[in-house]
Amino acid sequence: AAARPTGRPPGGAAEVAAAVEAVGLDSRKRPLGEVVDAAESSRAEALRRKGEQVADQRLAVARLLARREALAAQLESVREAFGQKREEDKRLRKRLQAAFEAEEGCRGRLRAKAAVRLEAWQTSQPPPPARPRPAPPVAAA
């Protein structure tokens, strides 16, 4: 059978396989459609991974914001407790100062009372008798 002179390139499957081998293309490579599908698949996979990363990051940000709010609440309660302790400290210092002043007043009154009693006792007592001086020892001759 002779080749038909139609002006078209040969179109049989055997002729295409022969042409591929002649050009040196490896028949193990994926067809162009599969390459496009693989590229789209890898893009879809990359996009899915990016979406997961964004979701993870949003979750991490939400956790951090919640932690910040909790820490802010703790800080506020500490500030309130500090203010209460400061007020309590002021009240206790005032009470301590008042106690010191009361103690000094009592001590002063007690000294005055003791001085009055001592003076009264000293005026009611006769002066002590003078003691005679002992005679100097006589020397034996």
C-alpha positions, 0 to 999 in steps of 0.5 A, spaced: 500 500 500 502 506 497 502 512 502 496 517 499 498 524 497 493 528 500 498 533 503 496 532 510 501 529 515 500 522 517 495 521 522 495 514 524 496 512 531 502 508 529 505 513 525 504 518 531 508 513 536 513 513 530 514 520 530 514 521 537 520 516 538 523 520 532 523 526 535 525 523 542 520 524 546 519 520 552 512 516 552 513 516 560 511 523 561 505 525 563 500 528 557 499 535 557 492 535 560 495 531 566 500 536 567 495 542 567 491 538 572 497 537 576 499 544 576 492 546 578 492 540 583 498 543 586 495 550 586 489 548 590 493 544 595 498 550 596 491 554 597 488 549 602 495 550 606 495 557 606 487 557 608 489 552 614 495 557 616 490 563 616 485 559 620 491 557 625 494 564 625 487 567 626 486 562 632 492 564 635 491 571 635 484 570 638 487 566 643 492 572 644 487 577 645 483 573 650 489 572 654 491 579 653 483 581 656 484 576 662 491 579 664 488 586 663 482 584 668 488 581 673 492 587 672 485 591 674 484 587 680 491 587 682 490 595 682 484 595 686 487 591 691 493 595 691 489 601 692 485 598 698 491 596 701 494 603 701 488 606 704 488 600 709 495 602 710 493 610 711 488 608 716 493 603 720 498 609 720 493 614 723 491 609 728 498 607 730 500 615 730 494 616 735 496 610 739 503 613 740 500 620 742 495 616 747 501 613 750 505 619 750 500 622 754 499 617 759 506 617 760 506 624 761 500 624 766 503 618 770 510 622 771 506 628 773 502 623 778 509 620 780 512 626 781 506 629 785 506 623 790 514 623 791 514 630 793 508 629 798 512 623 801 518 627 801 514 632 805 511 628 809 517 624 812 522 627 817 529 628 815 533 622 816 537 623 823 544 625 822 548 619 823 554 619 828 561 618 825 565 613 827 571 614 832 577 613 828 581 607 831 585 608 837 592 606 836 595 601 841 601 604 844 
